[in-house]
């Protein structure tokens, strides 16, 4: 069964940091571009960051550029998103995406 399972979300104060993980199983990810998306309440799901199969090319939404870092460990079949300098507007459910598949999401709440 092909699965994506996100973890690492939580409640953090503005200016804080979190690292999200996305563990994959049931399929090979080494040749796939992988992405992070997020969806805030009342808003459409939006692209956050993407990384090429080898990790050498990374793309970020303007809203997170310079604060978030996407990375991957192909041996562990895991995708990561390091989020620094978090803002209240980063509050959302974060999803990883690959091969047209989605995980269940992990909630990130930035609040004082």
ChimeraX attribute file (.defattr): number of C-alpha atoms within 10 A of each C-alpha:
attribute: neighborCount
match mode: 1-to-1
recipient: residues
	/A:1	5
	/A:2	11
	/A:3	16
	/A:4	23
	/A:5	18
	/A:6	23
	/A:7	18
	/A:8	15
	/A:9	18
	/A:10	14
	/A:11	14
	/A:12	18
	/A:13	14
	/A:14	17
	/A:15	14
	/A:16	14
	/A:17	16
	/A:18	18
	/A:19	16
	/A:20	22
	/A:21	23
	/A:22	23
	/A:23	17
	/A:24	22
	/A:25	14
	/A:26	9
	/A:27	12
	/A:28	12
	/A:29	19
	/A:30	16
	/A:31	10
	/A:32	13
	/A:33	17
	/A:34	25
	/A:35	25
	/A:36	24
	/A:37	19
	/A:38	22
	/A:39	19
	/A:40	17
	/A:41	9
	/A:42	6
	/A:43	9
	/A:44	9
	/A:45	15
	/A:46	14
	/A:47	18
	/A:48	23
	/A:49	23
	/A:50	24
	/A:51	21
	/A:52	17
	/A:53	16
	/A:54	14
	/A:55	16
	/A:56	8
	/A:57	10
	/A:58	16
	/A:59	15
	/A:60	19
	/A:61	14
	/A:62	9
	/A:63	11
	/A:64	17
	/A:65	12
	/A:66	12
	/A:67	13
	/A:68	20
	/A:69	19
	/A:70	23
	/A:71	21
	/A:72	20
	/A:73	14
	/A:74	16
	/A:75	8
	/A:76	10
	/A:77	16
	/A:78	19
	/A:79	25
	/A:80	22
	/A:81	23
	/A:82	14
	/A:83	20
	/A:84	17
	/A:85	15
	/A:86	22
	/A:87	18
	/A:88	15
	/A:89	12
	/A:90	20
	/A:91	20
	/A:92	21
	/A:93	18
	/A:94	27
	/A:95	28
	/A:96	30
	/A:97	19
	/A:98	17
	/A:99	13
	/A:100	6
	/A:101	11
	/A:102	18
	/A:103	18
	/A:104	14
	/A:105	21
	/A:106	21
	/A:107	21
	/A:108	22
	/A:109	21
	/A:110	20
	/A:111	16
	/A:112	9
